[in-house]
Amino acid sequence: MTRSFVVLGGTGDLTGRLLLPSLARLYDSGVLPEGSQLLAVAREEWDDDAYRGWARDRLVAHAGDLPADSHDRLLGRLRYLQGDVTDATDLRAALAGVDGEPVVYLALPHTLFRPTLTALAEVGLPEGARVVVEKPFGTDRADARALNELLHRSLPEEAVFRVDHFLAKQTVLNVLGLRFANRVFEPIWNATHVERVDIVADETLGLEGRAGYYDRAGALRDMLQNHLLQLLAIVAMEPPLAVDASSLPARKADVLRAVRPPADVRTGSVRGRYTAGTVDGRSLPDYVDEDGVDPARGTETYAELTLTVENWRWAGVPFRLRTGKALGAGRQEIVVRFRPVPHLPFLGAAPEPDVLRLSLSPDAIALEVNLNGAGDPFDLERQVLTARMAPHDLPAYGLLLRELLEGDTTLSISDVEAEESWRIVEPVLAAWAAGEVPLQEYPAGSAGPAG
C-alpha cells in the first residue's frame, strides 16, 4: 500500500529545515516509494509552483550535498493546498487529495496541536493512517493527557508517532549496545558504582529569529522536558526484553515514573538568560532586545535541574540535566561519573575516578581511565580510550522517518512517557513562575550562570 504524506504546517521552519531534506534523502536512498505523494497544507496563498520554489530553496540550503536530480524527484511530487489546519472542512479536502494510507504530519507550533487534532477527530482518519506529532507534546500534563485522548479517539497507540529526533542519534542508540551487549558495563551500571550522571545540551546559537515559539517556551520546555528526559530514560532504564516497540518504550516509561523533581527547587534548579556578548566571533544582543521578545515573560535561555531516580538501581545518584543558548562552547553529551576505587595501593594523590563520555555531536564514546605511566612504572597517568562512530547512512531525522514508514514505533515516545515528562517538570515550572528561583544573567559566549 502506498504511503502519502500530508504535512500540516508545510511552510514552517521545521518543514523546510528538517522534514523536506530528510524526505529527499529517503527518495535518494530508495526508502520512499516512487508513487508516494507529498501534500503540504498552510495558510499562504500559493500554488504548486510557488511552493516548489520555496521548497527548492530549502533543499539547497539544508540538503545541498544531494545531487540536483534528487531535489527534482522530490519537488516533482510536491503539491500544495491553502487551508486552515484547524478547520475540519479544509482537512477533509486535504485527505481526499492523496492516495493510499496517509501519514498526517503535524509540523506545527504546539499551541495548534489540540485544535488540529480535534478537527482530525471530526473528519475521521481512514484505516491504516498514521499521525506524527512534534515536540513539545502539550503545554503541561493536563494538555498532554487531552492530546492523547484526542489521538486515541482516532487511532490506536501504535499508529501515533511522537517524534524526538534525539532518540535516533547514533550515540544514543549506542547506549543500548554499550549497556546490554557488553558484560563489562551492565554489572556496574548502578548506584553502587556510579556517583552521578550529567546530561548536557549546550548551544552556541542564540534565538535565531525564533521568538514566536521560543519566548513562550523557554529552555526547560524546549529541550529539557523532552530531549534530555528521554536521554535520562535511555541511560537509567532496566534491560528491556527486546529492543522493540513494546519493550523499549515500556522500560523508559518505568524510569520516568520513578524520576523525582528536586526536593528543594531553590537549590536543585538554575534558570538564566543571556545578555549581550560574543560567541565564535558573532556579536549577540541581550536576549530581551531580540525581535519579538517580551521581557515581562521572564523567559529563560538556560535551564538546569538535578533529579533523582527513586528505584533500587539508582537510589541516591543525582542526574543533572542542563541546556542553554548562546554559550561559549557547544556540547551535547552524556557523562557517567564512576565512584573512586575503595582502596588504592599506589602512593601519592588519589587519581580521578573513571568517567564515561558519550558525545552526541560528533558521535563518539570516550572512557577516561588511570593507567601506569611510561616513566616510573608505579606512577599513574590519565588516559582516554576513544571510539569515533562512523556516520549513519541517514541523519537522525531521516532514520525516524524511515521507521515511521515501516510502522515501527520503537523510537517514538509513548503516551505514558509524554505525560510523565510533564509531571517531572511541572513543580519546577510553577516555582519559577512564582519567582522562587531568581532569573540569573550570563553574558553570551560565557559558560552560563555563575556557579
N, C-alpha and C positions, 0 to 999 in steps of 0.2 A: 504494500500500500504506500502511495506517495505521501510524503510529508510536505506541508506548506507552512511557511512562517507568516504570521500576521503580527507585525511589530507595532504595538501601540506606543506612540511617542517616537515616531520614525524619524523626526528631525532633531532629536535631542543629542546632547553631548555623548551620552553613553552609546547610543546607536552609531554615531559617526566615529567615535574613538575606539570602541571595542567590538561592538556586535558586527557591523559590516566587514571590518578587516578580518575578523575570525571566520565569518561565513565565506569570505573569499578564499581563505586558506583551506577551508573544508572542501570547497569546489576544486581547488587546485590539487588537493590530495586524493580526490575521488570519493571522499566520505559522503558528500552531499549529492544525492542522485541528480542527474541532468534534468529530470522532469519537475524538480521542486520549484514551487513558486514562492515569491517573496513580495508581500504586500505591506507597505508602510502606511500608517494612518497618523495624521497630525492635523493641526488647525490651519497651517499655511495654505494660501490659495495658489497652489502649484498644480501642474500637470505632471505626467510621467517624465517628460523630457527635463523639466526644471528640477525634479527630484533626482534624476540620474546625474545631472550636472553637479548638484550638491554632493551626492554620494561619491562621485568620481574624485572630487577634491579631497574628501576624507580618506579615500583609499590611497591616494598619492601620499598624503601626509602620514598615514598610520600603517600602511602596508606597501610602502614603496619598494621593498625588496622583491615583491612578487612581479612577474612579467606583466606587461600591459594587457596581454590577451587574457590573463587570469582575471584582471579587473573587468574586462569587457564581458567575460562569461557571466559574472555576477550581475553586472549592470543590465545585461540583456534580459534578465529575469525579474528585475525590479519593477514594481508598479506602485502607484501612489493613489491614495484616496483621502480627500479632505474630509475630516469628520471630527466629532466630539467623542472622545473615548469614554466619556461617562454617560453617553446617550445610547439607549438600547436600540433605537432605530438605526443609528449610524453603525453600531457594532454588528447588527444583523446584516446590514449591507456588506460590511467587510467580510464576514464569514461566508456569505453567499458568493463572494467573488473569488474564492480559492477552491481548488480541487483537493481531494484526499482528506487525510486526517490533519486538522490544523494544530499548529503549535502557536499558542497565543502568548506573546512575549510582552510583559508589562515593563517597558523601558521608560518608566515614568517617575516623576517625583513621588515620594512615598505618601504624600498627602492626597494623591489621586487614587491610591490603591483601593480604598474602600468603595468610593462611588463607581469605580470601573468594575470591580468585582460584583457589585450589586447589579449593575447593568448586564454583565455577562450572565449572572444567575437568572435574570429576567428573560434574556434571549434563549438560554439553554445551549449547551455545547453538545456537538454530535459525539457518538461513541468513538472512542479512540483518541479524543482530543487531549491535549496537554496544556497546562498553564505554567508559565515561568514568571516568578516574582523576584525582583531585585531587592537588595538591602537598602536601607534598614527596613525590616519587616515590621511595620507598625510604628507607632509613636510611644507606646507603653504596653504593659502586659495585657490590659483590657482590650486595647486596639488589636494587638496580635491575636488574641483569642477570637475577637469578632471577625478578623480576616480569615482565620482558619475555619470558622463556622460557614462563612460565605463560600470559601473554596470547596468545602466538603458538601455543600449543598449542590454543587455542580459536578464534582469529580471525586473519585476515590483518592486516598492519600498518595498512592503510588503513581498517580498522574500529575502530581504537583511537584514543581521544582523550585525550591527557594535557593537562589543562587548565592554562593560565596566563593569567588574565584580563588581565595587564599587556599581553599581545600584542594585545589588542583595544582598548586605549586609543587615542583619536583621534590624539594627538601621536605615539605610537609608529608608527602606520600612516603618519603624515605624514613620518616619517623616510625612508620608501621613496620617497614622491613628491618630497620635497626633494632627495634624492640623485640619483635616477635619471630624473627628468622635467625637470631643470633643468641645462643645460650648465655653469652658473657654479659649482656646488658639487663635482661629482664629480672634476674635474681637480685640485682642491686637497684632496681627502679622503684624505690620506696623510701619512706621516711627514715628508715634505719641508716641509709647510706646517702641520701640526698639532703643537703642543707637548705637549699632554696632554688627556685626557678624564676628566671626573668624572661618575659616575652615582650619584645620591643619592636615598635614600628615608627622610627623617626624619619621625618621627611625634611628635605631642604626646600621644597616648594612652599610658596605662600598660598594665598587664597586663589590665585589664578582665575579671577573672574567668576567664581562660583558662589558669590554671596547669596544669591537667591535661594540656594539649598543650604549651604554650609552655615550661614549666620543663624539659621533656625535650628540646626542640628548640633553643631559643636563637635569637638574631638571625641567625647565619650560616646555619643550616639553614632557618629560616623564610622569610627574604627574599633573602639574597644568593645562595645556591646555586641558586635557581630564577629568581625575578623579575629580579634585577639582572644575572645572567649572560645571560639572554635579551635584555635591553636591549643589553648589550655586543655580543651576536651580531648584532643588527639594525644597530647602528651600524657595526661593523667588517667585515661580510661583503663578499664580492665581488659584483658585479652578477649577479643571477640571470637565467637565460634568460627566465623569465616569473615573475610573482607567482602561483604555483600550488602545489598540494600536492606536486609532485615537486621543483620547483626551489628554493623558498624554504627548506624545512627542510634540504635538502642543503647549501645555501650556509651556513646557520647552523651546521650540524654541522662543516663545514670549518674555520670560525673557531674553534669551541670546541676542536677537535683541536690548534689552534696556540697556544692560551692556556697560559701557564705560571704556576704559583703563584709567590709571592715566593721569590727565591733564598735570602734570609735572613728567615725568618718573624718573627724578633725585631724587625727594622726595617721589614718590609713589611706588618705587620698590627697592628691595635689591637683590643683587646676591653675592654669596660667594662660596668658595671652601675649602674643609677641608685639613688640614695639619696633620702631624704625631701626634698621641695621643693614648689614651687607652679608649676603650669602653667595659663595662662589663667584664673587665679583659683581653680583647683581644687588642693586640698592632696592630695599623693600621699605614701603612706608609703614607707619603704625597700622596695625590691623583695623583700628577704629576709623582710619582715614581711607580705607579701601572703598571703592564704589559699591554702594548697596548695603553697607554695614550700618546697623543701628546700634550705637554704643550702649543704649539703655538695656539691650538684651543681656549684656554681660557674657557673651559667648566665649567659651574657652577654646583656645587652639592647642592646648596641651592638657592631657589628662593622664593621671597615674592612680592606680588602685593596687592595694595589697590585699589579696583574697586568700582564703583557706579552703581546703577540701576536707570536709569532715567525714572521713571514712578510714578504714583500717590501714590502707596503703599510705595515705598522705597526711594523717593527723599531725599537726604541728609544723608542717612545711609551708612557708609563705610563698605564694605565687604573685610576683609583682608584674603587673601589666602596665605598659606606658606607651603613649603615642603623642607626637607633636608635629606641628608645622613650623617651617622657617627655622629649623635647627641647623647648627653648624655642619653636621655630617649626617648623611643618610645611613640608616642602619635598620635592617629587618632581620631579626634573629631570635632564636630560642636558646637560652643559656641554662644548662643544668649544672649547678654547682654542687659537687660532692663534699661530704664531710671529711675532715682530716683523718689520717690513719690513727688508730688508738695508741700505737707505740712506734717510735722511730729509733732504730738502732744507730743512726748516723749522728755524729757530733755537729754542733753548730745550730744555727737558727732553723726552725722548722720550715720546710718548704710549703709553698701554697698548695692547697688541695687541688685535686683534679677538676677540670672544667670541660664540659662537652658543649661545643657551639654548633648550632645548626643554622646556617646562614640561608636566608631566602632570596637574597639578591647581592651577589651572584649565588647560585645554588652550590653549597659546599658544606662539608662536615669537618670539624676540627676537634681533636681531642688533645687538651693540654695536660701533659704528664711530667713526672720527675724521673730523670734517668741519671746514671752515673756519668760524670763528665769525662772529657778526653784527657784532661791534665791529671790531677790527683784522682785516682780511681774511686776514692771514697767521698769525693765531693759530688753533690747533686746539681744537675743543671736542668732548666726548664726546656722541654722540647714540645713541639706541636706536630702532631700527626694529622695530615690533611688529605681529604679526598674531595676533588672537584667533580661535580656532576656534569656529564655530557648533556647537552640541551635536548629536550624532547622534540619530536617532530612537530608538535603543535604547542603553541603557548597555552598557558593555564586556561584562558577563556575559551580557546578552541577545543581544548580537551573536554571542558564541561559541556560544550555544545554537542560534541560527538557522543558523550554519554547520554545526553538528553535525547538525541535522535534514536539511540538504541534502547531508550526506555529504562535506563539504569539509574536509579536514584541513590546509589551508594554515596556519591559526593554531593548530595543535596542535604539541606538542613530539614530535619523533621519538624512536625507541628509542635511536639513537646520541647524540642531544643529552642525553637523560636520563642516560646512563652517563658521558658526557664531563664533564658538570657536576659529578658526584661526584668524578671523577678530579682535577679542579682544586682542590677544597676539602679533600680528604682529608688531604694533608700538613699543612695548617693546623690542621684539627681535631685531628690527632694531636699536633702541637706544643703546642696549647693544653691538651689533656688532660694532657700531660706537665709542664705548668707552665712551659714555656719563655718564654711571654709573660704578663706579670702581668695580673691582672684589675683594671683601674683602676676607680675610682668617680667618678661625676659627679652633682651634685645635679639632681633633677628640675626642669625648667624652664631648665636651662643649655644651652650649645651642645655638650655632650658632654665626653668626657675631655679634660683639659688637653693642649694641644699637638697 
